[in-house]
């Protein structure tokens, strides 16, 4: 598996197998939390919480009346932000579990060292996490589902299907919208009655229909779900459903962070909000509902994209070409 853009001078481009087999790659620790997992207060956080006095952004309009969000975007880096609120003790325990599963290997992937998560969010205050509801910052799994998730985390490398679908070169569901990487971009194109998001990673494409057509019946299940949208001012509101149960809802880039194994059922429904902050930035919010798995709906919020440099291009991402990642993982973890 290789990427034809590997020599691009403007950014680092890696292939999926390299990420899978680089068992010794170290990762910086995510935003600091206090010893009990609560966010550390900061002046920056207080300033961000203050009401804005700036005039609202007025985007250009396309001939059909849609706000113009077209263009190429990259993650709104550079700050790494945790997905869920884990305590220091939980992160250390999880990092130790990864070392145990790897047969003594250390420092690999997102969980290496201190159990961090590699996710690019934008300039966020210390203590920021992505899950904003419920207040404890955790995905509200039903007891049986929490036990299953814990088992999957503790046996991550026992079976190939326990590993992230994105890591295995399959589509990642809406989770791919929640990931920031320095070798991934998105192209947004619009036509009357439709918004299309073309992702560089794995050539994933989402088509969001705005013409009021109904979702297909529940027998139709898709990796990226089925998306129907509408505009509310500067915000594209998307209702996504008809998912397969093979993907994770959230997860760390390398598939090893403490928020991994976030499974769901085909009953998953996602309400997304893509908001045009200005001409160059888009913020994101998603509320997840799955009565088969969660005790209640829960919400994730993050800065998602900023406009890419003028010379940025989406390149071929040949993830499955020569993909022997799983075989290499097994060899690397043999004790």
C-alpha positions as CSV (number, residue, x, y, z in Angstrom):
1,X,0.0,0.0,0.0
2,X,1.5,3.3,-1.0
3,X,0.6,7.0,-1.6
4,X,1.7,8.6,-4.9
5,X,2.1,11.9,-3.0
6,X,4.8,10.7,-0.6
7,X,7.3,13.2,-1.8
8,X,5.1,16.3,-1.4
9,X,7.2,19.0,0.3
10,X,4.3,20.9,1.9
11,X,3.1,18.2,4.2
12,X,3.9,14.7,5.5
13,X,2.0,12.0,3.7
14,X,2.1,8.4,5.1
15,X,0.4,5.2,4.0
16,X,-1.9,3.1,6.2
17,X,0.4,0.1,6.4
18,X,3.2,2.3,7.6
19,X,0.9,3.6,10.4
20,X,-0.1,0.0,11.2
21,X,3.4,-1.4,11.3
22,X,5.1,1.5,13.0
23,X,4.6,-0.1,16.4
24,X,7.2,2.2,18.0
25,X,5.8,5.6,16.9
26,X,5.6,8.0,19.9
27,X,2.7,10.4,20.3
28,X,2.4,13.6,22.3
29,X,0.1,13.7,25.2
30,X,-3.3,15.3,24.6
31,X,-4.6,18.4,26.4
32,X,-4.0,18.4,30.1
33,X,-6.6,17.3,32.6
34,X,-6.6,17.5,36.4
35,X,-5.9,14.4,38.4
36,X,-9.6,13.6,38.6
37,X,-10.2,14.1,34.9
38,X,-11.9,17.5,35.2
39,X,-10.7,20.2,32.8
40,X,-8.1,22.6,34.2
41,X,-9.6,26.1,34.2
42,X,-7.9,28.7,32.1
43,X,-8.2,32.4,31.2
44,X,-8.4,31.4,27.5
45,X,-11.4,29.1,28.2
46,X,-13.2,31.9,30.1
47,X,-12.5,34.3,27.2
48,X,-13.9,31.9,24.7
49,X,-17.0,31.5,26.8
50,X,-17.7,35.2,26.7
51,X,-20.4,36.4,24.3
52,X,-19.1,37.5,20.9
53,X,-19.7,41.0,19.8
54,X,-18.5,40.4,16.2
55,X,-21.1,40.8,13.4
56,X,-22.3,37.4,12.1
57,X,-20.6,36.1,9.0
58,X,-22.6,36.5,5.8
59,X,-21.5,33.9,3.2
60,X,-21.8,34.2,-0.5
61,X,-24.8,32.4,-2.0
62,X,-24.9,30.0,-4.9
63,X,-27.6,30.4,-7.6
64,X,-29.9,27.9,-5.8
65,X,-29.6,29.9,-2.6
66,X,-27.2,27.6,-0.7
67,X,-24.5,29.3,1.3
68,X,-21.2,28.7,-0.6
69,X,-19.0,26.3,1.4
70,X,-17.2,24.9,-1.6
71,X,-13.5,24.4,-1.7
72,X,-10.7,22.3,-0.2
73,X,-10.2,22.0,3.5
74,X,-7.7,20.6,5.9
75,X,-8.1,19.8,9.7
76,X,-8.2,22.8,11.9
77,X,-4.9,22.0,13.6
78,X,-2.6,22.1,15.7
79,X,-4.0,21.3,19.1
80,X,-4.5,17.6,20.1
81,X,-7.8,17.3,22.0
82,X,-9.1,14.1,23.8
83,X,-12.4,12.7,22.7
84,X,-13.7,11.5,26.1
85,X,-12.7,12.6,29.6
86,X,-10.4,10.0,31.0
87,X,-8.6,10.4,34.3
88,X,-4.8,10.2,34.5
89,X,-5.1,6.8,36.2
90,X,-7.3,5.4,33.4
91,X,-4.9,6.7,30.7
92,X,-2.0,5.1,32.5
93,X,-3.8,1.8,32.9
94,X,-4.8,1.8,29.2
95,X,-1.3,2.6,28.1
96,X,-0.1,-0.3,30.2
97,X,-2.7,-2.6,28.7
98,X,-1.4,-1.7,25.2
99,X,2.1,-2.6,26.2
100,X,0.9,-5.9,27.6
101,X,-1.0,-6.6,24.4
102,X,2.0,-5.8,22.2
103,X,4.2,-8.2,24.1
104,X,6.4,-5.6,25.7
105,X,6.5,-3.1,22.8
106,X,6.2,0.5,23.9
107,X,5.3,3.8,22.5
108,X,3.1,2.7,19.7
109,X,0.1,4.5,18.2
110,X,-2.2,6.8,20.0
111,X,-2.1,4.9,23.3
112,X,1.6,4.7,23.7
113,X,3.4,6.3,26.6
114,X,0.5,7.9,28.5
115,X,-2.6,6.6,26.7
116,X,-3.1,9.8,24.7
117,X,-5.1,10.4,21.6
118,X,-3.8,11.9,18.3
119,X,-6.6,14.2,17.1
120,X,-6.2,17.7,15.6
121,X,-8.8,20.1,16.8
122,X,-7.6,23.7,16.4
123,X,-6.4,26.1,19.1
124,X,-8.4,24.8,22.1
125,X,-8.1,25.8,25.8
126,X,-6.4,23.3,28.1
127,X,-8.9,20.8,29.4
128,X,-11.0,20.8,26.2
129,X,-12.6,17.5,25.2
130,X,-14.9,16.8,22.3
131,X,-17.8,15.2,24.1
132,X,-19.8,18.1,25.5
133,X,-22.9,16.2,26.7
134,X,-23.3,14.4,29.0
135,X,-21.4,16.5,31.5
136,X,-19.0,13.7,32.5
137,X,-17.6,13.6,28.9
138,X,-18.2,9.9,28.4
139,X,-20.2,8.0,25.8
140,X,-23.3,6.8,27.8
141,X,-23.2,3.1,27.0
142,X,-25.8,0.8,28.5
143,X,-24.2,-1.5,31.1
144,X,-24.0,-4.6,28.7
145,X,-22.6,-2.4,26.0
146,X,-20.0,-0.8,28.3
147,X,-18.9,-4.4,29.2
148,X,-18.6,-5.3,25.5
149,X,-16.6,-2.2,24.7
150,X,-14.3,-2.9,27.6
151,X,-13.8,-6.5,26.3
152,X,-13.0,-5.2,22.8
153,X,-10.5,-2.7,24.2
154,X,-8.8,-5.4,26.2
155,X,-8.7,-7.8,23.3
156,X,-8.0,-5.3,20.5
157,X,-5.6,-7.6,18.6
158,X,-7.3,-10.9,19.2
159,X,-9.3,-10.8,16.0
160,X,-9.0,-8.7,12.9
161,X,-12.6,-7.4,13.1
162,X,-11.9,-5.9,16.5
163,X,-9.5,-3.4,14.9
164,X,-10.8,-0.1,13.5
165,X,-12.3,-0.4,10.0
166,X,-10.4,2.8,9.0
167,X,-7.2,1.1,10.1
168,X,-8.1,-1.9,7.9
169,X,-8.8,0.4,4.9
170,X,-12.6,0.2,5.0
171,X,-14.8,3.3,5.4
172,X,-15.0,4.7,8.9
173,X,-18.5,6.0,9.1
174,X,-19.1,9.5,10.3
175,X,-16.0,9.0,12.5
176,X,-13.9,10.0,9.5
177,X,-15.4,13.4,9.8
178,X,-14.1,13.6,13.4
179,X,-10.5,13.0,12.6
180,X,-7.7,15.4,12.0
181,X,-4.5,14.3,10.3
182,X,-1.6,16.2,8.6
183,X,-2.1,14.0,5.5
184,X,-5.8,14.3,4.9
185,X,-7.9,16.8,3.2
186,X,-11.6,17.3,2.1
187,X,-13.1,18.7,-1.1
188,X,-16.6,20.1,-0.8
189,X,-18.6,20.6,-4.0
190,X,-22.2,21.8,-4.2
191,X,-24.9,21.5,-6.9
192,X,-28.6,22.3,-6.8
193,X,-30.1,20.2,-4.1
194,X,-26.9,18.4,-3.0
195,X,-23.6,18.8,-1.0
196,X,-20.9,16.3,-1.6
197,X,-17.9,15.8,0.7
198,X,-14.9,14.0,-0.9
199,X,-12.3,12.9,1.6
200,X,-8.7,12.2,0.6
201,X,-8.4,9.4,3.1
202,X,-9.6,6.2,1.5
203,X,-11.4,8.2,-1.2
204,X,-14.5,8.3,1.0
205,X,-17.4,10.2,-0.5
206,X,-20.5,11.5,1.3
207,X,-23.5,12.8,-0.7
208,X,-25.9,14.9,1.3
209,X,-29.3,15.4,-0.5
210,X,-31.2,18.6,0.2
211,X,-34.3,17.9,-2.0
212,X,-36.4,16.3,0.8
213,X,-36.2,12.7,-0.5
214,X,-36.8,10.1,2.2
215,X,-34.3,7.8,3.7
216,X,-34.3,4.2,2.3
217,X,-35.8,1.5,4.5
218,X,-33.8,0.0,7.4
219,X,-32.8,-3.0,5.3
220,X,-30.3,-0.7,3.4
221,X,-27.1,-0.3,5.5
222,X,-24.2,1.7,4.4
223,X,-20.7,2.3,5.7
224,X,-21.1,6.1,5.7
225,X,-24.9,6.0,6.4
226,X,-27.5,7.8,4.3
227,X,-27.5,11.6,4.6
228,X,-30.3,14.1,4.2
229,X,-29.7,17.8,4.8
230,X,-31.1,21.3,5.0
231,X,-29.7,24.7,5.6
232,X,-30.4,26.7,8.7
233,X,-28.7,30.1,8.1
234,X,-25.0,29.4,7.9
235,X,-25.4,25.8,9.2
236,X,-25.8,22.7,7.1
237,X,-27.9,20.3,9.3
238,X,-27.6,16.7,8.3
239,X,-29.7,13.7,9.4
240,X,-27.7,10.5,8.8
241,X,-29.0,7.0,9.4
242,X,-29.0,3.5,7.7
243,X,-25.5,2.7,9.0
244,X,-23.9,-0.7,9.1
245,X,-22.8,-1.8,12.6
246,X,-19.2,-2.5,11.5
247,X,-17.7,1.0,12.2
248,X,-16.8,2.9,15.3
249,X,-18.4,6.2,16.2
250,X,-15.2,7.9,17.4
251,X,-11.6,6.8,17.7
252,X,-8.0,7.9,17.5
253,X,-6.2,8.1,14.2
254,X,-4.0,4.9,14.8
255,X,-6.9,3.0,16.2
256,X,-5.3,2.6,19.7
257,X,-6.6,5.6,21.7
258,X,-8.6,5.0,24.9
259,X,-11.8,6.1,23.1
260,X,-11.6,3.3,20.6
261,X,-13.9,0.3,20.2
262,X,-16.9,2.7,20.2
263,X,-19.3,0.3,18.5
264,X,-23.0,1.0,17.7
265,X,-25.9,-0.9,16.2
266,X,-27.6,-0.3,12.8
267,X,-30.2,1.8,14.7
268,X,-27.6,4.6,15.0
269,X,-28.9,8.0,14.0
270,X,-26.6,11.1,13.8
271,X,-27.7,14.7,13.7
272,X,-24.8,16.8,12.4
273,X,-24.3,20.5,12.1
274,X,-21.6,22.0,9.8
275,X,-21.4,25.7,10.6
276,X,-19.6,28.3,8.4
277,X,-17.8,30.4,11.0
278,X,-16.3,32.6,8.4
279,X,-15.0,32.3,4.9
280,X,-12.2,29.9,5.9
281,X,-13.4,27.8,8.9
282,X,-16.1,25.3,9.5
283,X,-17.2,24.0,13.0
284,X,-18.9,20.7,13.6
285,X,-21.4,19.3,16.1
286,X,-23.0,15.9,16.1
287,X,-25.6,14.2,18.4
288,X,-25.7,10.4,18.4
289,X,-28.7,8.4,19.2
290,X,-28.9,4.6,19.4
291,X,-31.5,3.1,21.7
292,X,-30.0,-0.3,21.3
293,X,-26.7,0.7,22.8
294,X,-26.8,4.1,24.5
295,X,-28.8,5.1,27.6
296,X,-29.4,8.6,26.1
297,X,-28.4,10.8,23.1
298,X,-25.0,12.4,23.4
299,X,-23.2,15.2,21.7
300,X,-19.7,15.8,20.3
301,X,-18.4,19.3,19.3
302,X,-15.2,20.3,17.6
303,X,-13.5,22.6,15.2
304,X,-13.3,20.6,12.1
305,X,-11.9,22.3,9.0
306,X,-10.0,25.3,7.8
307,X,-9.5,26.3,4.2
308,X,-6.4,24.6,2.7
309,X,-3.5,26.5,1.2
310,X,-4.0,27.5,-2.5
311,X,-1.6,24.8,-3.7
312,X,-3.2,21.9,-1.8
313,X,-4.4,19.0,-3.8
314,X,-6.1,15.7,-2.9
315,X,-4.0,12.8,-4.0
316,X,-4.6,9.1,-4.5
317,X,-4.8,7.2,-1.3
318,X,-4.2,3.6,-2.3
319,X,-4.8,2.0,1.1
320,X,-5.7,-1.5,-0.1
321,X,-2.8,-1.7,-2.7
322,X,-0.5,-4.4,-1.3
323,X,-2.2,-4.2,2.1
324,X,-0.6,-6.7,4.4
325,X,-1.1,-4.7,7.5
326,X,-3.0,-7.3,9.6
327,X,-0.3,-9.9,8.9
328,X,2.4,-7.5,9.9
329,X,0.5,-6.5,13.1
330,X,0.3,-10.2,14.1
331,X,4.0,-10.7,13.4
332,X,4.9,-7.6,15.4
333,X,2.9,-8.6,18.4
334,X,4.1,-12.2,18.6
335,X,5.7,-12.9,22.0
